[in-house]
Amino acid sequence: MMRMTICISAMLASVGAQALGEDEISRGAFLRDYRDATTKIVDVYSHLKVECTKHMADRPDEKWDYSQDGKSLRWVEVDPKTGSSSALVSHAGLSFKLTRSSSSYPYTVLGMADSNPKALRSYVVSIEARTLPAYAPYRAYLEGPAATFLSDAKCTIKSLSRQGVAPDRTIRVEWEMPPSKPGGKVRYGKFVILPDEGWVLRSYEIYFKDGYKQEKTGLLFDVGNGGDLEYEGIEGGIPLIRKVSTWTSAKTRAAGPVFEVTKISSGSVRAADFTLASFGVATEPAVQSTPIMYPLLALSALCGIGAVLFRYLRNRADRTPAMA
């Protein structure tokens, strides 16, 4: 009798969940479909031109444009008040960094690197650190596509469910990833995917377990970041990003930068856009080939971002009373 009661209760719970539009889905089928869909998303987002404004609460807006042709990346930031600008280009033949103090002055070459793979990767990382909307729909703030990340044998999918009904369904994935090296931190989080809209991300949350230690109390807190994504327009069946509203978390959640896409277009990007000549630099100075210089660009960008984020999270945590 008790066994029958348990079975009936389980059936009723299942029916109730389906009535609410929620059901468990197969991990294998989900990962297969997500990987296939990600291939299409990457194909579209690898051939986009994007103009974006980055809004920050305590700093002036930043305006930049970004483009890629599937292999090469180009990022240009312009100060709307002074006309000063910076540019980064990653290209298999020649990557470079430029700057100028105003629109009336020519660009100055700050650094260049040849086809060395480490050099090329350093420029790619440096550009990606600045251009979240260009890859957030399929990557969030991960080192690669979310579908690849979730397919890793070391990644544990804690919960996987479909909610709602077409065409407004969502798939919610909660996951956990062990440290990639000794002494590292466990990562965990949640992705919300829109399967009826090309499988792009609707939101993401990524945390590091015990990622912050409060100096005064010695208490450990999880730290993280996340974002909510909005779309407008379709290209090749894939929604085009319009806005990414980010946040950070250390004991409490606080709003981060908001990336608002003001213009986005697809199609072929001219190969000439990834050359020094496109910036008015007529000649190519000698390539700086000292090996140690290859990773410096990416390292300086990541260290700067990490230092600012760490100081911000530490100050927030120190000012916030400890939670019970």
NORMOSUL-V351369 format. One record per pair of residues at least 24 apart in sequence whose ideal C-beta (glycine too) atoms are under 10 Angstrom apart, sorted by the first residue. I is the first residue (numbers start at 1). GAP is how many residues later the second one is. Records with the same first field share a line. If there is no record, write none. Layout:
BEGIN
I->GAP / GAP
END
This chain:
BEGIN
17->144 / 146
20->143 / 144
21->141 / 142 / 143 / 144 / 145 / 147 / 148 / 149
22->139 / 140 / 141 / 142 / 148 / 150
23->138 / 139 / 140
24->135 / 136 / 137 / 138
25->135 / 136 / 137 / 146 / 148 / 170
26->134
27->123 / 124 / 130 / 133 / 146
28->123
30->117 / 120 / 121 / 127 / 130 / 132 / 141 / 143 / 163 / 165
31->116 / 117 / 119 / 120 / 126 / 129 / 142
32->115 / 119
33->114 / 138 / 160 / 162 / 166
34->104 / 111 / 112 / 113 / 114 / 116 / 117 / 137 / 139 / 157 / 159 / 161 / 165
35->110 / 112 / 113 / 115 / 116 / 164
36->111 / 163
37->101 / 110 / 156 / 158 / 161 / 162 / 163 / 200 / 201
38->99 / 100 / 101 / 106 / 107 / 108 / 109 / 110 / 160 / 161 / 162
39->99 / 106 / 108
40->98 / 158 / 159 / 196 / 197 / 198
41->94 / 96 / 97 / 98 / 104 / 106 / 157 / 158 / 159 / 160 / 195 / 196 / 197 / 198
42->28 / 93 / 95 / 96 / 97 / 103 / 105 / 196
43->27 / 193 / 195
44->93 / 94 / 154 / 156 / 190 / 191 / 192 / 193 / 194 / 195 / 196 / 222
45->25 / 88 / 89 / 90 / 91 / 92 / 93 / 94 / 155 / 190 / 193 / 195 / 196 / 219 / 221
46->24 / 25 / 27 / 88 / 89 / 220 / 223
47->188 / 189 / 218 / 219 / 220 / 221 / 222
48->85 / 86 / 187 / 192 / 193 / 213 / 216 / 217 / 218 / 219 / 221
49->25 / 214 / 215 / 216 / 217 / 218 / 220 / 224
50->25 / 81 / 83 / 84 / 190 / 191 / 209 / 211 / 212 / 213 / 214 / 215 / 216
51->25 / 209 / 210 / 211 / 212 / 213 / 214
52->25 / 78 / 79 / 80 / 81 / 82 / 189 / 191 / 192 / 207 / 208 / 209 / 210 / 211 / 212
53->27 / 205 / 206 / 207 / 208 / 209
54->76 / 77 / 78 / 79 / 190 / 192 / 203 / 204 / 205 / 206
55->188 / 190 / 200 / 202 / 203 / 204 / 205
56->199 / 200 / 201 / 202
57->197 / 198 / 199 / 200 / 201
58->254
59->198
61->196 / 197 / 199
62->68 / 195 / 197
63->199
64->24 / 66 / 67 / 195
65->66 / 197 / 198
66->61 / 62 / 64 / 65 / 67 / 68 / 195 / 198
67->67 / 198 / 202 / 203 / 206 / 207
68->56 / 59 / 63 / 66 / 67 / 201 / 205 / 206
69->199 / 200 / 201 / 202 / 204 / 205
70->198 / 199
71->49 / 200 / 203
72->48 / 51 / 52 / 197 / 199 / 201 / 202 / 203
73->47 / 50 / 51 / 53 / 54 / 55 / 58 / 61 / 201
74->53 / 195 / 199 / 200 / 201 / 204 / 205
75->48 / 51 / 52 / 53 / 54 / 55 / 56 / 59
76->202 / 203
77->53
78->25
79->24
85->194
86->24 / 44
87->189 / 191 / 192 / 194
88->35 / 36 / 38 / 39 / 42 / 43 / 209 / 213
89->34 / 38 / 184 / 185 / 186 / 187 / 189 / 190
90->29 / 30 / 31 / 32 / 33 / 34 / 35 / 36 / 37 / 38 / 184 / 207
91->24 / 29 / 32 / 180 / 183 / 184 / 185
92->25 / 28 / 182
93->27 / 181 / 182
94->25 / 26 / 180 / 181 / 182 / 190 / 193
95->24 / 25 / 26 / 27 / 28 / 29 / 31 / 32 / 179 / 192 / 199 / 202
96->27 / 178 / 179 / 180 / 183 / 185 / 188 / 189 / 191 / 192
97->26 / 29 / 200
98->178 / 181 / 182 / 183
100->179 / 180
106->173 / 174 / 175 / 176
107->169 / 172 / 173 / 174
108->173
109->167 / 170 / 172 / 174 / 175 / 176 / 179
110->178 / 187
111->176 / 177 / 182 / 185 / 186
112->164 / 172 / 173 / 174 / 175 / 176 / 177 / 181
113->174 / 175 / 176 / 177 / 180 / 181 / 183 / 184
114->173 / 174 / 175 / 180
115->172
116->171 / 173 / 175 / 177 / 178
117->177
118->173 / 175 / 176 / 177 / 180
119->168 / 169 / 170 / 172 / 174 / 175 / 176 / 177 / 178 / 179
120->174
121->173 / 174 / 177
122->171 / 172 / 173 / 174 / 175 / 176 / 177 / 178 / 179 / 180
123->171 / 174 / 175 / 178
124->174
125->170 / 172 / 173 / 174 / 176 / 177
126->170 / 171 / 172 / 173 / 174 / 175 / 176
127->170 / 171 / 174
128->170 / 173
129->169 / 172 / 173 / 175 / 176 / 177
130->171 / 175
131->128
132->95 / 97 / 109 / 112 / 114 / 125 / 127
133->94 / 96 / 107 / 108 / 109 / 110 / 111 / 126 / 127 / 128 / 131
134->107 / 125 / 127 / 130
135->106
136->64 / 65 / 68 / 91 / 93 / 105 / 108 / 110 / 123
137->57 / 60 / 61 / 62 / 63 / 64 / 65 / 92 / 94 / 101 / 102 / 103 / 104 / 107
138->55 / 60 / 61 / 62 / 63 / 100
139->62 / 65
140->49 / 51 / 61 / 63 / 64 / 65 / 66 / 85 / 86 / 87 / 89 / 104
141->48 / 63 / 65 / 83 / 84 / 85 / 86 / 105
142->35 / 45 / 47 / 49 / 62 / 64
143->37
146->27 / 29 / 43 / 45 / 47 / 53 / 55 / 58
147->44 / 46 / 52
149->26 / 28 / 38 / 40 / 42 / 57
150->25 / 27 / 41
152->25
154->24 / 25 / 26
155->32
156->32
158->30 / 31 / 32
159->31
162->31 / 33
163->29
164->30 / 31 / 32
165->31
166->29 / 30
167->27 / 28 / 29 / 30
168->26 / 28 / 29
169->24 / 25 / 26 / 27 / 28
170->24 / 25 / 26 / 27 / 32 / 33
171->24 / 25 / 28 / 31
172->30 / 31
173->31
174->31
175->31
176->31 / 33
177->29
179->29 / 30
184->24 / 25
185->24 / 25 / 26 / 27 / 37 / 38
186->24 / 25 / 36
187->24 / 37
188->34 / 36
189->35 / 36 / 37
190->36
192->36 / 37
194->35 / 37 / 45
197->34 / 37 / 40 / 41 / 42
198->33 / 36 / 37 / 38 / 39 / 40 / 41
199->39 / 40
200->29 / 31 / 38 / 39 / 40 / 41
201->26 / 27 / 28 / 40 / 43
202->25 / 26 / 27 / 28 / 29
203->24 / 25 / 26 / 41 / 42
204->24 / 25 / 40 / 42
205->42 / 44 / 48
206->43
207->42
211->38 / 39 / 99 / 102
212->37 / 38 / 39 / 98 / 101 / 102 / 104 / 105
213->101 / 104
214->36 / 37 / 100 / 103 / 104 / 106 / 108
215->99 / 102 / 103
216->101 / 102 / 106
217->100 / 101 / 105
219->32 / 98 / 103 / 104
221->28 / 29 / 30 / 31 / 92 / 96 / 99 / 101 / 102
222->27 / 28 / 29
223->25 / 26 / 27 / 28 / 86 / 87 / 90 / 91 / 94
224->24 / 25 / 26 / 29 / 89
225->24 / 28 / 31 / 84 / 88
226->27 / 30
227->29 / 30 / 31 / 32
228->30
229->30
230->30 / 31
231->30
232->29 / 32
233->28 / 31 / 32 / 33
235->29 / 30 / 31 / 32
236->30
238->28
240->24 / 25 / 26
248->61 / 64 / 65 / 68
249->64 / 67
250->59 / 60 / 62 / 63 / 64 / 65 / 66 / 67 / 68 / 70
251->62 / 65 / 66 / 67 / 68 / 69 / 70 / 71 / 72
252->64 / 65 / 67 / 68 / 71
253->63
254->58 / 59 / 62 / 66
256->53 / 56
END
